[in-house]
Amino acid sequence: MCRSIHTLRPPYTEDVTEEEVRAAALQYVRKVSGFRRPAAHNAEAFDRAVDAVAAATDELLASLVVRGA
């Protein structure tokens, strides 16, 4: 779906930064919404969505168990 979103789990990436998680969330929200930059009246909803996706990504990565690691 979003070719510019990189895999953020080990062994592909060992130390995931907050910036990487936020960038992936931003790309996802851009793809789903169809907006690269939302209009001013949609900016708050867009930013909340990025925050929610980033939080869900953090939770997912913290919960994954990678075999052989």
MOLIN-V546572 format. One line per field, one symbol per residue. ss: DSSP state (H for helix, E for strand, - for the rest). A space follows every 10 residues. Layout:
# MOLIN-V546572
ss=???
This chain:
# MOLIN-V546572
ss=---------- -------HHH HHHHHHHHHH HHH------H HHHHHHHHHH HHHHHHHHHH HHH------
